[in-house]
């Protein structure tokens, strides 16, 4: 069960990263909403962090992704298309 949960969130974070790099997030409000969903996902992954190394990696990548979503510098340097 834990493998399925970890794989699901790993795939979701990858999808969000691709969308971010393609400029699909149109404004800061949309980025904030996605980052809040990432926060919820990180809470759901927290029980697996102690026992699964992949969960730790996914949580770390989720935190980095959330920071990048909320980065004003990233918005200025990569404006949406």
N, C-alpha and C positions, 0 to 999 in steps of 0.2 A: 504494500500500500504506500509506504513512504517513497519508494522509487517513482511511482506514478505521480504523486503530488510534486515531487522535486522536478521531474521531467516536464510536467505541465507548466510550472512557473518558469522554468528555464526557457521553454519555448516561447512563452508569453513575453518575457523580458527581451528575448531576441527579436520578436516581432516589433515591440515598441522601439527598440534601438534602430531597426531598419526604417521604421516610419519617421523617427526623429532625424536620421541622416538624409532621408529623402525630402524633408521639409513639409511633412504632412500635418504637423501641428501648427495651426494657423495663428493662434494668439497665446498670450501668457495664461489666460484663464483656462484654456484647454490643457495646457501643460500642467497647471496646478491640479486640475481634476485627475489627470493621469498619475501624477505623483502621489496623490492621496490613495488611489487604487493600489499603487505599488506599496505604500505604507501598510495597507490592509493585507496584502500578499505576504509581506515580510513578517507580520504578526502570525499569519497562518503557518509560515515556515519555521518559526522560532522553536517549536517542540522538537524538530528534527536536527537542529544545529549541533547539539551536543553529541549525537551519535553518528551523524552522516557528514562526511567531508564534502560531498557534493552540495549538501544543503548550505554549508558555510560559504562555499564558492558562489552559489546562487544568491544568497543574501548579500554578499559583498558586491556582486555585480548589480543587484537591485538598488543598493544604496548609492553606488556610483551613477547609475542611470537616473535615479531620482534627483541627485545633485545636479546632473547635467540638464535635466528638464527644467529645473528652477534657476539655472544660471542665466543671469541677465547678459553676461558677456557672450554666451552661446547664442542668445536671441539676436544680439546686435551683429555678431560676426556671421551668423547663418540665418538671415531673414527668410521667412517662408516665401515660397515661389508664388 
